[in-house]
Amino acid sequence: MMKTVHFGSNRRYGLSRAILVYSDGQESFATIHEPKNAPDGGPAYLDAGEPLTVEFLRQLAKGLGQTVAREILPANVLARTPDMMVWWTRPQRRVMFFSDSSDGRTLNGNIFPQPPLVFRVCGSELAVRALGENKRPRSDTALMFSPYWNCDGAGRVCQGSMRAPEKLCLDAMKAWERAFFESEFTHAAIGARLTAHPEGFLGLWRDLASSEAEFPVEFLVKSGDTLGAFVQGRED
């Protein structure tokens, strides 16, 4: 007989399908099987199975809650899946905070002009890149390193004191942006050249503190990846 299980609720779940994945180390395929009760009362077994279909995966994702609501996407959204969202922002002025224990403490709390940025949230992970032009990027648009501490070479953010939103939805985009800028910038990440400014990171932001000028994009550094690669979570 097939057993049922509990997962922290008063509902009982029984095994209804099993997915088997086969691989030779390079390619894979999967089959779906129904559990059957042995006629002699012995242990349950799986039937011969059928190839796994995309339609079944859609139904499975729906049952697991991995669906995207039918929404009108704002013009700044670049990509959207159930567990990922990518969007861009135009240049603007923002307050930046630096840890009292860092070399940037003298800049803490000032308002700075910002370059156009690309944000990617995947699950609970945030990554940020900069843009060299103030226009919607395309898949082949070259991205720049984000000129901020706490970001590694792939743009991933060390969240530290950041209060990340709990949900991934369109309404949370502004909350993710605020969470990034309202956290403390504490340290430079190894492997990321943050800026081409002759006096480095601190020289760049010292010159921009309380400035009314636009962010000088000539001090941005090419990251080596494109928007398409960034969306896929890889570097070219």
Residue pairs with C-beta under 8 A, 6 or more apart in sequence:
1 37
1 41
1 44
2 14
2 15
2 35
2 37
2 44
3 14
3 15
4 12
4 13
4 14
5 12
5 13
6 12
6 13
7 13
15 35
15 44
16 34
16 35
17 32
17 33
17 34
17 35
18 32
18 33
18 34
18 35
18 46
19 30
19 31
19 32
19 33
19 52
20 30
20 31
20 32
20 33
20 46
20 49
21 28
21 29
21 30
22 28
22 29
22 30
22 31
29 51
29 52
30 51
30 52
31 49
31 50
31 51
31 52
32 49
32 50
32 51
32 52
32 53
32 56
33 46
33 47
33 48
33 49
33 50
34 46
34 47
35 44
35 45
35 46
35 47
36 44
36 45
36 46
36 47
37 44
38 44
38 45
61 67
61 82
66 82
66 83
67 82
68 80
68 81
68 82
69 169
71 170
73 80
73 170
74 87
74 170
75 136
76 87
76 88
76 89
76 136
76 173
77 85
77 86
77 87
77 170
77 173
78 86
78 87
78 88
78 118
78 136
78 137
78 227
78 231
79 85
79 86
79 231
80 86
83 122
83 123
83 168
84 120
84 121
84 122
84 123
84 168
84 231
85 120
85 121
85 168
85 169
85 170
85 173
86 118
86 119
86 120
86 121
86 230
86 231
87 118
87 119
87 173
88 116
88 117
88 118
88 119
88 131
88 136
88 137
89 114
89 116
89 117
89 119
89 177
90 116
90 134
91 113
91 114
91 115
91 116
91 134
91 214
91 215
92 113
92 114
93 111
93 112
93 113
93 114
94 111
94 112
94 114
94 181
95 109
95 110
95 111
95 112
95 181
95 182
96 107
96 108
96 109
96 110
96 111
96 112
96 181
96 185
96 205
97 108
97 109
97 181
97 182
97 183
97 184
97 185
98 104
98 105
98 107
98 108
98 149
98 184
98 185
98 186
99 105
99 184
99 185
99 186
100 108
101 186
102 149
102 184
102 185
102 186
102 187
103 202
104 149
104 185
104 201
104 202
104 205
106 206
107 202
107 205
107 206
107 209
110 209
110 210
111 209
111 210
112 205
112 208
112 209
112 210
112 211
113 208
113 211
113 212
113 213
113 214
113 215
114 215
115 130
115 131
115 144
115 147
115 215
115 217
115 220
116 130
116 131
116 133
116 134
116 135
117 128
117 129
117 130
117 131
117 146
118 128
118 129
118 130
118 131
118 137
118 143
118 227
118 230
119 126
119 127
119 128
119 173
119 176
119 177
119 180
120 126
120 127
120 128
120 129
120 155
120 230
120 231
120 233
121 127
121 168
121 172
121 176
122 233
123 168
124 164
125 156
125 157
126 156
126 157
126 159
126 162
126 164
126 176
126 179
126 180
127 151
127 154
127 155
127 156
127 157
127 230
128 146
128 148
128 151
128 155
128 157
128 180
129 143
129 144
129 145
129 146
129 155
129 223
129 225
129 230
130 143
130 144
130 145
130 146
130 147
130 217
130 220
131 137
131 141
131 143
131 144
132 142
132 144
132 217
132 220
133 217
137 143
137 227
138 227
139 226
139 227
139 228
139 231
140 226
140 227
140 228
141 226
141 227
142 222
142 223
142 225
142 226
143 155
143 222
143 223
143 225
143 226
143 227
143 230
144 217
144 220
144 221
144 222
144 223
145 151
145 153
145 155
145 192
145 193
145 194
145 195
145 220
145 221
145 222
145 223
146 155
146 194
147 194
147 195
147 201
147 204
147 219
147 220
147 221
148 185
148 194
149 185
149 186
149 187
149 188
149 189
149 194
149 201
150 157
150 158
150 159
150 160
150 183
150 185
150 186
150 187
150 189
151 157
151 158
151 189
151 192
151 194
152 158
152 189
152 190
152 191
152 192
153 189
153 190
153 191
153 192
153 223
153 235
154 235
155 223
155 230
157 180
158 187
158 189
159 183
160 183
160 184
160 186
161 183
161 184
162 179
162 180
162 182
162 183
163 179
163 182
163 183
164 176
164 179
165 172
165 175
165 176
165 179
188 194
188 201
193 221
194 200
194 201
194 204
194 221
195 201
195 204
195 219
195 220
195 221
196 218
196 219
196 220
196 221
197 203
197 204
197 207
197 219
199 206
204 219
208 215
208 216
223 235
224 235
224 236
225 234
225 235
225 236
226 236
229 235
229 236
